[in-house]
Amino acid sequence: MRLKDVLKSIDVIEYIGNLDNEVTNITSDSRGIEKNGLFVAIIGYVLDGTKFIPNAIENGASAIMVDETVDIYNIDIPSNVCIVKVNNIRHQLAIASCNLYDYPSRKVKIIGVTGTKGKTTSTYMIKSILQQAGHKVGLIGSIAIYINDEKIEEMDRTSAESYKLQKTLAMMVEKGVDIVVLEVSSQAMKLERVEGCEFDAVLFTNLSEDHISPREHKDMDDYFNAKLSLTKLAPKVVYNTDNEYTAKIPTLLKDKELISFGIKQKSDFMANNLKMSNNGVDFTLLKSKNEKTLPLHISIPGEYMVYNALGALAIASLFNVSDNDIKSGLKDVKVFGRSELVPNKLGLTIIIDYAHTPSSLESILKTVKPYTKGRVICTWGVGGDRDSAKRPIMGEISGKYADYTILTSDQIRTENPRKILADIEVGLKKVTKNYTIILHRTEAIRHAINMATKDDTIVLPGLGSDLYIEYMGVKYPYDERIVIKDIIEEMLEKNSKVG
């Protein structure tokens, strides 16, 4: 495709070079540029993309895009490379990507899923139900990219960059996918990663305290509005009536087709007769429009999983699914890093979860508490460079619902890990003395396993599906499942030598 066609509908301020240059790929990462690539040099929070223009050209870039702050006449580029200046470069990156890949979202049904909690689990549930109904389903989320049950690629963020998203959608169109389920974060909306996508329906699961920091959202209103902006891109919106923020949607989106779900407030899709165990939840679905009931089972425990299921089946109902599709689709759903039970040779109950907000931490602890004969041992921390106001609140929650707390490092990023744990301890020590602080996560997990009996439950909130720990800008490989296995192998080997 010629550069001028890639720039269709983009207001170019000025340019140097030939707009007829061939463009076959697009990225904002110079390392990913291939021959005839368009390198979009974004000046971000940490990195200045203009510094990587020489690398992009060396890798084969035929065109460069810069923002309105850059003087293109001061950039030394070969005469065969075209440089263009635009306003709002992230927006234009998304539009250029849509142009290059021929707007793939127009060729499939797109379901967007947003919210503080439950995005990932909800996307897996939606995919599973729609697969049961015979659809070929693509999933693009924080854990991986799937087409039906085939894992295409691992992911390390909630929402892909716009160029990656459009390329992936185009691939899915080529492979015959008819519905794509897309997990969308508030950061994705703020950074316009889904710009140009045409959504058919959006699920807004809930909203609670999270992502309030200088690099994310200034306050809860800003956070809510970023999430809400996704719902404005679709004609149909499914929302949670029991959440104080999402319950406002009917007054804010009067021009949309709205479908509600909940447990406490009257909704289009409701759950009652909840029977919870450590093997999952049985409940009765009530469809208010026809007063029809349907007994359902989900294999992941917790009331919050019922909310995820309700939102998922409400979305799926828009795509002509049967009651049997819903039952079968929900029955055996498992999600990596979400209420994940870790098998081990000691027969201990060890659960890995992604809980990293006050409400999600409370949910997982309240879920396991009734089914634990012994103690709930909560081993956790929170991420650095993120909302620090939630830390003492979460400390108090752990102190209240866990019998013993081990504070340890999570995603440290660039913050002092001791300060993070000190912030949590402020709330924790208000309600309990039953805790310790072990900075190194592996040693904290070792301590939990050493003190646990088969009657106890070890909960490891925080990392969930993350397979790394980030420290000072570097992501080090870290899989808690392997850590647990290695610790227990060492213990068994040591015990066998003693015996």
C-alpha positions, -999 to +999 in steps of 0.1 A: +000+000+000+013+035-008+020+058+021-007+083+010-033+055+012-021+046+047-025+082+057-061+084+044-084+105+067-052+117+086-046+154+086-009+157+078+006+190+090+037+188+067+059+162+052+093+158+034+097+130+008+075+109-014+040+100-003+040+072-029+065+052-009+054+016-004+043+007+032+038-030+042+041-028+080+036-003+108+048-001+144+059+023+172+087-001+181+118+004+159+129-032+166+098-044+149+102-025+117+106-045+085+114-035+049+090-008+038+078-001+073+061+030+087+078+039+120+056+060+143+079+078+167+059+085+198+073+106+226+060+087+256+062+088+294+096+071+295+110+068+260+114+094+232+106+075+199+124+101+178+157+089+192+150+055+175+144+069+140+180+058+128+173+023+141+140+021+122+156+033+090+184+008+094+157-019+098+140-009+066+116+019+073+103+037+042+084+063+062+085+080+096+056+097+115+063+123+142+040+145+164+034+182+161+062+191+185+090+178+162+109+199+137+111+175+108+138+197+091+162+190+119+160+152+115+186+137+093+170+110+071+178+095+037+161+111+007+142+079-001+125+080+033+094+101+038+087+119+071+053+132+080+042+154+109+007+149+125-014+160+154-024+135+181+000+108+170-015+079+190-048+085+173-032+087+139-012+055+146-045+037+151-061+052+120-031+044+099-031+008+112-068+005+103-061+018+068-031-006+063-051-036+074-083-025+056-105-020+087-108-057+098-133-048+126-159-042+099-156-078+087-163-095+121-185-090+151-165-073+179-173-076+216-155-052+239-151-061+276-140-035+302-142-030+340-119-031+370-125-067+378-135-097+358-125-087+323-103-117+316-126-143+331-156-127+314-139-129+280-131-166+285-167-173+295-180-154+265-156-173+242-166-206+257-204-200+253-201-188+217-179-217+208-205-240+221-230-223+198-208-231+168-191-197+163-154-194+154-142-171+182-111-150+185-100-137+219-075-109+224-068-103+261-042-098+288-031-135+290-031-146+253-045-144+218-068-174+209-088-186+180-112-211+196-089-233+218-058-226+198-034-203+216-018-180+189+004-159+211+011-150+248+004-114+259+018-092+286-006-064+287-044-060+289-048-043+255-025-045+226-011-014+208-033-003+180-010-015+152-008-050+169-045-051+174-054-043+138-028-068+125-043-095+148-079-087+137-068-089+101-052-123+107-084-135+124-105-124+095-083-143+072-087-174+093-125-172+092-132-159+127-167-145+129-167-131+165-138-114+184-139-109+221-116-080+230-104-071+265-101-033+268-084-014+296-089+022+306-053+029+295-062+015+261-090+040+258-068+068+272-041+060+247-066+054+218-055+018+211-089+007+199-096+039+178-111+028+145-125-004+159-162-008+152-178-026+182-211-045+181-215-048+219-197-039+251-197-055+285-189-031+315-183-055+344-179-031+373-157-002+386-137+000+418-106+018+432-076+011+409-052+028+385-052+062+402-017+075+398+002+102+380+008+079+350-028+066+349-059+084+361-060+115+383-092+104+401-121+079+400-142+102+377-114+102+351-111+064+355-148+059+350-151+082+320-122+063+303-141+031+308-174+046+298-159+059+265-157+023+253-195+019+257-201+049+235-185+030+206-211+002+205-249+002+199-255-025+226-242-023+262-244-049+290-238-035+325-238-044+362-268-030+382-251-038+416-221-016+411-224+020+421-206+033+390-220+011+363-255+015+377-253+051+364-252+039+328-290+041+320-289+079+328-257+084+308-263+062+277-299+069+267-294+063+230-280+027+235-297-007+237-290-016+274-290-050+289-286-053+327-273-080+350-271-084+388-278-103+419-293-077+442-310-051+419-337-061+395-321-068+362-326-084+328-304-113+338-303-122+375-289-149+397-305-164+429-303-195+450-265-193+450-248-224+465-211-220+468-183-245+475-146-247+468-155-265+436-175-236+421-210-222+423-244-235+415-271-208+409-304-202+391-305-178+362-336-157+359-343-140+326-367-112+335-381-107+300-397-141+298-395-151+335-376-182+324-352-199+349-321-220+342-300-239+367-263-233+361-229-243+374-195-226+371-164-244+382-146-213+397-157-204+432-169-171+445-199-147+442-179-124+420-176-153+395-214-153+393-213-117+382-187-126+356-210-154+343-241-132+342-223-105+322-209-131+299-241-149+292-260-116+288-235-107+260-236-141+245-274-140+244-271-112+217-256-138+194-284-165+193-271-190+218-292-217+234-296-226+271-275-257+265-248-235+250-248-214+281-247-244+305-220-262+286-200-230+280-199-221+317-195-255+332-158-262+327-143-227+322-108-224+337-088-192+335-050-191+340-041-170+371-077-164+382-087-184+413-063-211+400-058-241+422-021-253+420-017-291+422+013-301+443+029-331+459+022-321+494-016-320+488-018-283+500-045-260+489-026-232+471-046-206+450-030-181+426-052-151+418-048-117+400-065-098+429-048-064+431-076-041+443-094-038+476-126-053+463-109-082+445-087-090+475-118-090+497-136-112+472-110-139+470-105-141+507-142-141+515-146-169+489-120-193+504-127-185+541-159-206+545-143-237+529-110-236+548-109-259+579-076-244+591-061-210+584-062-187+554-026-177+547-025-147+524+009-140+508+009-109+487+019-073+479+009-046+454+025-031+424+048-001+425+043+031+406+005+027+410-023+040+432-008+041+467-040+051+485-054+016+482-024+000+500-035+005+537-071-004+527-059-037+513-037-043+543-068-039+566-087-063+544-060-089+545-058-085+583-096-089+586-102-119+564-069-138+564-058-157+595-021-149+587-006-124+563+028-126+547+036-092+530+060-095+500+070-079+467+047-078+437+055-059+405+080-036+420+086-015+388+107+015+399+094+021+434+112+012+467+097-022+476+101-015+513+080+016+510+052-003+492+051-029+521+053-002+547+022+015+532+003-018+533+014-024+569-003+008+580-037-008+575-027-043+584-014-036+619-046-017+627-065-050+628-040-078+635-006-088+648-007-121+628+016-111+600+052-110+588+071-091+561+094-110+537+106-089+509+117-116+485+086-132+470+101-167+467+111-167+503+076-155+513+060-184+494+085-208+510+075-195+544+038-200+536+043-235+524+065-244+554+039-232+579+008-246+561-011-278+568-035-297+546-064-279+564-050-245+555-054-225+523-025-204+509-037-175+487-012-158+464-030-127+451-014-102+427+006-118+399-021-141+385-012-148+349+020-126+350+050-148+342+076-121+353+084-097+380+093-062+369+121-044+387+137-011+377+125-014+341+135-050+336+111-080+335+126-111+351+110-145+343+089-156+373+062-183+373+047-189+407+036-224+397+073-233+390+084-216+422+059-236+442+069-269+425+106-262+431+101-253+468+082-284+474+107-306+455+135-292+477+115-298+509+107-334+499+143-341+489+156-326+522+131-347+542+141-379+523+177-373+532+169-367+568+147-398+569 
